[in-house]
Structure formats: structure tokens, C-alpha cells
Amino acid sequence: MNTIAVANSKSLVPPDETTSLDAIAGTRALGPDILRAIAILLVMLLHLPAEATPLPLVGIRPYGWLGVDIFFVLSGFLIGTQLMAEAARRDSVDFKSFYLRRAFRILPAFLVVLALYTFIPSLRDTPTMQPAWRFLTSTLNFGLDPRSGGAFTEAWSLSVETHFYLILPVLVFLLKRRATMVFIAILAATIVIAGMGLRFAIWQSLVGAPAEVHEYGQAFAAYLRDIYYPTYNRLDGLTLGVVLAAVRLFRPLLWERYMPPYIALVIGSILATAALMIFSWRGPFTETNLPLLLQPFPGAVVGFPLFSAGVALTLGAMLDLQPKIGRWHLPAITGIATLSYSLYLTHKAVYQLDRMVFGRENLQGLSGFVIYVATCFIVAAALWFVVERSFLHLRDHLVPRSR
């Protein structure tokens, strides 16, 4: 079995294959944009109060948290593609360039929103907030109990992403001459299975305790704190995204033979649907008012990797179909995907701002939904044009992408 090394890069990654994948990692493609747009709309819907949720969306709203898992798969694929393609070409990883480019991409908008939350408490969706140092050190998602500070807690996923950015370049550098595809498959399977086992053990000891099952606040907070938020329990999507990148980079013919786009779409849809069915099964929670996010054993253990696998296969199919779907003119999808990060950072504060400006009684029904969506996009667009785009231009000037 060939190793992922520059000595074998010609046999592993033909030049035209590498170029096309680098383009996917560095430019906009409609397939990933569709998934990115779906992800952010799901997250926004999840945090929309029930009284402002249109009837057709009521059944979808409890599943909105799955948007974060879609983001994790996309991140795993795109960052994995960039790093592994660079390692195959240069037999090295430019750590300085990678970390600087990620910092320019993530930090400016995040720091602006964090400052607003910190110094303008009226924007907070809940009265209390975690200490600023937890946001700044990317430790927010460890031991996070939303009852002791729930404002801007959506930043937990940025902590997971930061840990991923810190670890993956080191792994790629260390394994670039040693890892075979079999080794990568075993490593990925180990990470996923270990995560399943860990979530099962934690669920049994904490969330599954009979005394907690019928206590809404205690059970839900324990589930979020010990299962949903920590990085070590949320590696499924990132790992499967990286595996997709490795297979498409180093075994493109294998992917083409066994996962043609329509087969990958069908299997991906089946896996995602199976995960949704598992997430919908309430078991002992049937007679309680606990939210759908609080999963009993099957959802907490196997639901996350199953859904992530479905998203990864769907993403792979969309990338193969890019020559066809790339002809579609869908500016709304591209616009939503472009603003997705700014929308993620600001959508909860925007609803709080809407309540102050329009009054809670005017944010109900369809009119409340329209106001929420419109103001979210106005604020996100402002953040994008003033902060995100400016620093992306500065990044491309100061830290050009390595070629």
C-alpha cells in the first residue's frame, strides 16, 4: 500500500486531480454551499422562539441543532483537503500560513460579536454569560452549563473547530510519510467507535440516571455539558469529513468505482434518514417534555456518526455533480452560504434586538418570522462587509495561500 508522501504523490494524486481539489477547497462550489446554507438555516430555526415559527417549519425546528453537524463535516473535508494536498505536494505543512489564515478568517468577526455581548448586556439572549476568558481560550465547550451563563453559548462549536485546527495540521505532518489508507481508515474508525463508547458511558452515568430523567433542567443541562458540547464527543463529523477528503485525494479511482454520485446520494440519504428516525425515538422520554436534543441511548451513541456519514456521502456526491449543478444560477444559496458565519455569530443577538425594537408581542406568527429573518440578514451582511470581507482581503494580501 502506498504511503501518503511526496515520494509517491504522482501515483497517489495525479496533477489534475490535485488541482481540482485545491480549487474546491479554496473557492466557492455550489454543492458545499447548498449544504452550508441548509446548515445555517437549521441553526437559525432552532433558536427561533416557537411563537414566531411558521406552522410548516414547526416539525423541522426540533432538528435544527443538526446544522452544526453539517458544518463539522464541511470543515473536516475542506481543511483536510487543504492540508493533505499541501503535504503531498511539499512534503511539509506550512503551519504559520495555515494558522494565520485561519485566524484572519475566524477571529475578527468573532471578537467583534464577543465585544458586543460583553459590553452591551442588553443584547444578550439570556441575562448571564460565561466569562470572556473562556471564549478567548476556546475552553467554552468544557463543563458548559447554560444555566450558569447561557448568552452566546453557540460559540461552543467554534471551540471545537479551534481544537480541530490545532490538532489536524500536526497529525498530517507527523503521518505524511507513514500513513496508508488502511491506517487512516483504522484511525478514523477508532475515533468514531471511541466517541460512541464514551457517549454511552457518560449517558448511562449522568443523563440516564433515573432521578434525572424527569427533571427538565437538570437532565438537559447534564446532557449538554457532558455529551453534546465537549470536543471529544463531537469528532464524528470532522473525522468523516477528513476521511472523505483523504479518499478523494489519494484514492480517487476507488471512490469513483464504488461511490458514483447517485449511489452516494442514495446511501447518504438512507443514513441521514436512519439517523433522524433514531433521533426521533424518545423511548423513556416519550411522556416527558424534554427537548428532542436530549437523546436517549440510540441517538446519543450512534445518531451523530450515522448522520455525519450521510452528510459526508452527500457532500462527495455533490462534488462529483459540480460540473452539472455548477450551471445552476442560485444566487440566494450562494449569498446565504457566504453570510453563514456572520449569521451564526449574530442570529441570537438579533432576535433579542428585535424584541427591544419591535416588542415581543409583534414578533409572533408570520410577521415575527419575516422580521427575524430580515434583520438577521441585514446585521450579518453588515458584519460581513465591514469586518469579515475586510480581513479576508487583508489576509490574502499579507498571507497568500501556499502553492
NORNORVEN-V320445 format. One record per residue. RES is the residue in one letter. SS is DSSP state (a for helix, b for strand, c for the rest). PHI is phi in whole degrees, 0 to 359 (999 if undefined). Layout:
BEGIN
res & ss & phi
RES & SS & PHI
RES & SS & PHI
END
This chain:
BEGIN
res & ss & phi
M & c & 999
N & c & 291
T & c & 266
I & c & 276
A & c & 217
V & a & 295
A & a & 299
N & a & 249
S & a & 296
K & a & 292
S & a & 280
L & a & 272
V & c & 228
P & c & 302
P & a & 307
D & a & 292
E & a & 295
T & a & 299
T & a & 299
S & a & 295
L & a & 287
D & a & 298
A & a & 296
I & a & 298
A & a & 289
G & a & 251
T & c & 231
R & c & 280
A & c & 230
L & a & 294
G & a & 303
P & a & 301
D & a & 295
I & a & 298
L & a & 295
R & a & 295
A & a & 294
I & a & 300
A & a & 299
I & a & 289
L & a & 294
L & a & 296
V & a & 297
M & a & 297
L & a & 295
L & a & 301
H & c & 269
L & c & 280
P & c & 304
A & a & 302
E & a & 291
A & a & 254
T & c & 266
P & c & 301
L & a & 306
P & a & 298
L & a & 261
V & a & 299
G & a & 288
I & a & 274
R & a & 309
P & c & 296
Y & c & 263
G & c & 301
W & c & 297
L & a & 292
G & a & 302
V & a & 296
D & a & 294
I & a & 297
F & a & 302
F & a & 297
V & a & 297
L & a & 300
S & a & 296
G & a & 301
F & a & 292
L & a & 292
I & a & 290
G & a & 299
T & a & 299
Q & a & 301
L & a & 289
M & a & 288
A & a & 295
E & a & 295
A & a & 296
A & a & 292
R & a & 283
R & a & 255
D & c & 58
S & c & 197
V & c & 232
D & c & 276
F & a & 299
K & a & 300
S & a & 297
F & a & 298
Y & a & 292
L & a & 295
R & a & 295
R & a & 294
A & a & 296
F & a & 297
R & a & 283
I & a & 263
L & a & 288
P & a & 304
A & a & 295
F & a & 298
L & a & 293
V & a & 297
V & a & 293
L & a & 300
A & a & 297
L & a & 297
Y & a & 297
T & a & 288
F & a & 260
I & c & 233
P & a & 303
S & a & 295
L & a & 278
R & c & 288
D & c & 284
T & c & 228
P & c & 297
T & c & 253
M & b & 216
Q & c & 295
P & c & 302
A & a & 300
W & a & 297
R & a & 291
F & a & 290
L & a & 289
T & c & 261
S & c & 57
T & c & 249
L & c & 302
N & c & 278
F & c & 257
G & c & 66
L & c & 277
D & c & 253
P & a & 298
R & a & 290
S & a & 257
G & c & 151
G & c & 256
A & b & 288
F & c & 60
T & a & 290
E & a & 298
A & a & 291
W & a & 302
S & a & 291
L & a & 292
S & a & 296
V & a & 300
E & a & 299
T & a & 298
H & a & 298
F & a & 297
Y & a & 297
L & a & 286
I & a & 271
L & a & 299
P & a & 302
V & a & 294
L & a & 298
V & a & 299
F & a & 295
L & a & 290
L & a & 258
K & c & 298
R & c & 258
R & c & 244
A & c & 279
T & c & 263
M & a & 296
V & a & 295
F & a & 298
I & a & 299
A & a & 297
I & a & 293
L & a & 297
A & a & 296
A & a & 297
T & a & 297
I & a & 297
V & a & 293
I & a & 293
A & a & 298
G & a & 296
M & a & 297
G & a & 296
L & a & 293
R & a & 297
F & a & 297
A & a & 297
I & a & 293
W & a & 300
Q & a & 296
S & a & 276
L & a & 245
V & a & 293
G & c & 278
A & c & 296
P & a & 305
A & a & 293
E & a & 261
V & a & 302
H & c & 261
E & c & 252
Y & a & 308
G & a & 299
Q & a & 292
A & a & 294
F & a & 294
A & a & 297
A & a & 295
Y & a & 297
L & a & 297
R & a & 295
D & a & 257
I & a & 240
Y & a & 283
Y & c & 276
P & c & 298
T & a & 303
Y & a & 294
N & a & 260
R & c & 235
L & c & 269
D & a & 300
G & a & 296
L & a & 299
T & a & 297
L & a & 291
G & a & 295
V & a & 294
V & a & 299
L & a & 301
A & a & 298
A & a & 296
V & a & 295
R & a & 290
L & a & 281
F & a & 254
R & c & 225
P & a & 298
L & a & 292
L & a & 296
W & a & 297
E & a & 297
R & a & 287
Y & a & 261
M & c & 227
P & c & 300
P & a & 305
Y & a & 286
I & a & 292
A & a & 298
L & a & 297
V & a & 295
I & a & 295
G & a & 299
S & a & 295
I & a & 296
L & a & 295
A & a & 295
T & a & 295
A & a & 299
A & a & 297
L & a & 297
M & a & 295
I & a & 294
F & a & 296
S & a & 281
W & c & 286
R & c & 266
G & a & 54
P & a & 294
F & a & 269
T & c & 305
E & c & 267
T & c & 252
N & c & 257
L & c & 293
P & c & 292
L & c & 298
L & c & 300
L & c & 283
Q & c & 270
P & c & 291
F & a & 315
P & a & 300
G & a & 293
A & a & 296
V & a & 266
V & a & 254
G & a & 297
F & a & 299
P & a & 294
L & a & 295
F & a & 295
S & a & 296
A & a & 297
G & a & 298
V & a & 294
A & a & 297
L & a & 294
T & a & 296
L & a & 298
G & a & 300
A & a & 296
M & a & 295
L & a & 293
D & a & 292
L & c & 272
Q & a & 306
P & a & 303
K & a & 272
I & a & 286
G & c & 296
R & c & 280
W & c & 292
H & c & 257
L & c & 232
P & a & 298
A & a & 295
I & a & 296
T & a & 298
G & a & 294
I & a & 298
A & a & 297
T & a & 297
L & c & 271
S & a & 302
Y & a & 292
S & a & 296
L & a & 297
Y & a & 299
L & a & 288
T & a & 247
H & a & 296
K & a & 286
A & a & 293
V & a & 296
Y & a & 295
Q & a & 296
L & a & 296
D & a & 300
R & a & 297
M & a & 289
V & a & 277
F & a & 261
G & c & 87
R & a & 298
E & a & 293
N & a & 263
L & c & 248
Q & c & 240
G & a & 69
L & a & 296
S & a & 296
G & a & 296
F & a & 296
V & a & 297
I & a & 299
Y & a & 300
V & a & 297
A & a & 297
T & a & 292
C & a & 301
F & a & 287
I & a & 296
V & a & 294
A & a & 297
A & a & 297
A & a & 297
L & a & 297
W & a & 296
F & a & 290
V & a & 279
V & a & 250
E & a & 303
R & a & 297
S & a & 299
F & a & 284
L & a & 292
H & a & 297
L & a & 297
R & a & 300
D & a & 294
H & a & 280
L & a & 272
V & c & 230
P & c & 299
R & c & 296
S & c & 294
R & c & 241
END
